[in-house]
Amino acid sequence: MKTDIATLRRLQEDVVGSCAWIHECREQRLLKSEGAQSWTYARFNTPWPVTPRDSVLHVTSQLGADGSVTRLLEAAPDYLPKSKGFVRVNRVDGLWKLVPKGVGEVEVTYQAHTEPGGSVPSWLANSFVVDAPFNTLKAMRERAEKH
């Protein structure tokens, strides 16, 4: 992306605002922040008749000597009681990696394995595998490159 690490960090650390560029995010909030660790709660839109999903993520941030930032994502489904009308996502393993590649350019890697829980038709699960990372990265890039 044609931006800098500071801009991408601001976008990611604005937990409420980042919902605007995360695919199908309905609402997101910070539950707790403690040093390099944070816990966030998010709700996601799903098409009818699939029950909407929510998740609690434990995020651990690591700063590299090269100026890179890695954020490890892990589901913490029992951190909060379940919400009525939502299926809790019980498994998320992933990462964001931001690596500076010269002046005004950052290589962004986003990887995640999610098990959405409950009943999800295969056509929806398959479209999410492609759409979620692509749309998230595209929307993040649009915001990052405006600044």
C-alpha positions in Angstrom: 0.0 0.0 0.0 1.2 3.5 -0.7 1.1 4.8 2.9 3.1 4.5 6.0 3.1 2.3 9.1 1.8 5.1 11.3 -1.3 5.6 9.2 -2.1 1.8 9.1 -1.6 1.6 12.9 -4.0 4.5 13.4 -6.6 2.8 11.2 -6.3 -0.5 13.0 -6.1 0.9 16.5 -9.3 2.9 15.9 -11.4 -0.2 16.9 -14.8 1.5 16.4 -13.8 3.2 13.2 -12.2 0.2 11.7 -15.6 -1.5 11.5 -16.2 0.8 8.4 -13.5 -1.1 6.4 -13.8 -4.6 7.8 -15.9 -6.8 5.6 -19.5 -7.1 6.8 -18.7 -5.5 10.2 -21.8 -4.2 11.9 -20.3 -2.9 15.1 -17.0 -3.2 16.9 -15.7 -2.0 20.3 -12.6 -2.3 22.5 -13.2 -4.3 25.6 -9.8 -4.0 27.2 -6.3 -2.9 26.4 -3.3 -3.9 28.4 0.1 -3.2 27.0 0.6 -5.1 23.8 -2.6 -7.0 24.2 -6.2 -6.0 23.6 -9.6 -7.6 23.5 -12.3 -6.5 21.0 -15.9 -7.4 20.4 -17.5 -7.4 17.0 -20.8 -8.1 15.3 -21.1 -9.1 11.7 -23.9 -8.9 9.1 -25.0 -12.1 7.4 -27.6 -12.6 4.7 -31.0 -14.0 5.5 -31.6 -16.7 6.8 -28.2 -17.1 8.4 -28.0 -15.9 12.1 -25.6 -13.0 12.5 -22.2 -13.7 14.1 -20.3 -12.0 16.8 -16.8 -12.6 18.0 -14.4 -11.7 20.8 -10.8 -11.4 19.6 -7.6 -11.4 21.7 -5.0 -9.3 19.7 -1.3 -9.4 20.6 0.8 -6.7 18.9 4.5 -7.2 18.2 6.9 -4.5 17.0 9.8 -5.6 14.9 13.3 -4.0 14.8 12.7 -3.2 11.1 9.7 -1.0 12.0 7.2 -3.8 11.2 4.0 -4.5 13.2 2.5 -7.9 13.6 -0.9 -8.4 15.2 -1.8 -11.9 16.2 -5.5 -12.6 16.3 -7.0 -15.3 18.4 -10.7 -16.0 19.3 -11.6 -15.6 23.0 -15.2 -16.8 22.8 -15.7 -17.1 26.5 -14.4 -13.7 27.4 -18.0 -12.3 27.3 -21.3 -14.0 27.8 -23.0 -14.9 24.5 -25.4 -12.3 23.0 -29.0 -13.2 22.2 -29.6 -13.3 18.5 -26.0 -14.0 17.5 -23.9 -17.1 17.0 -20.5 -16.7 18.7 -17.5 -17.4 16.4 -15.5 -19.9 18.5 -12.3 -20.2 16.4 -10.2 -17.5 14.8 -6.5 -17.8 14.2 -4.8 -15.1 12.1 -2.5 -12.2 11.8 -1.9 -8.8 10.3 1.7 -8.1 9.3 2.7 -4.5 8.3 6.2 -4.3 6.9 7.8 -1.0 5.6 9.1 -1.3 2.1 10.8 2.1 1.6 9.4 5.6 1.8 5.7 5.7 1.6 5.1 2.0 1.0 4.0 -0.8 3.3 3.6 -4.5 2.5 0.4 -5.7 4.2 -0.4 -9.3 4.9 -3.7 -10.4 6.3 -4.3 -14.1 7.1 -7.1 -15.6 9.1 -8.7 -19.0 9.6 -12.2 -18.7 11.0 -14.8 -21.3 11.9 -18.1 -19.4 12.0 -20.0 -21.9 14.1 -23.6 -22.8 13.7 -25.2 -23.6 10.3 -23.7 -21.7 7.3 -24.6 -22.8 3.7 -21.5 -23.7 1.7 -22.1 -21.0 -0.9 -21.9 -18.4 1.8 -18.9 -19.9 3.5 -17.1 -20.1 0.2 -17.9 -16.5 -0.8 -16.7 -15.3 2.6 -13.3 -17.0 2.1 -12.7 -14.9 -1.0 -14.7 -11.7 -0.2 -13.8 -11.0 3.4 -10.0 -10.7 3.0 -10.2 -9.0 -0.4 -12.9 -6.4 0.6 -11.2 -5.7 3.9 -7.8 -5.1 2.3 -9.3 -3.0 -0.5 -11.3 -0.8 1.9 -8.3 -0.4 4.2 -6.1 0.6 1.3 -8.6 3.2 0.1 -8.6 4.8 3.6 -4.9 4.5 4.1 -4.0 6.0 0.7 -6.2 9.0 1.2 -4.2 10.2 4.2 
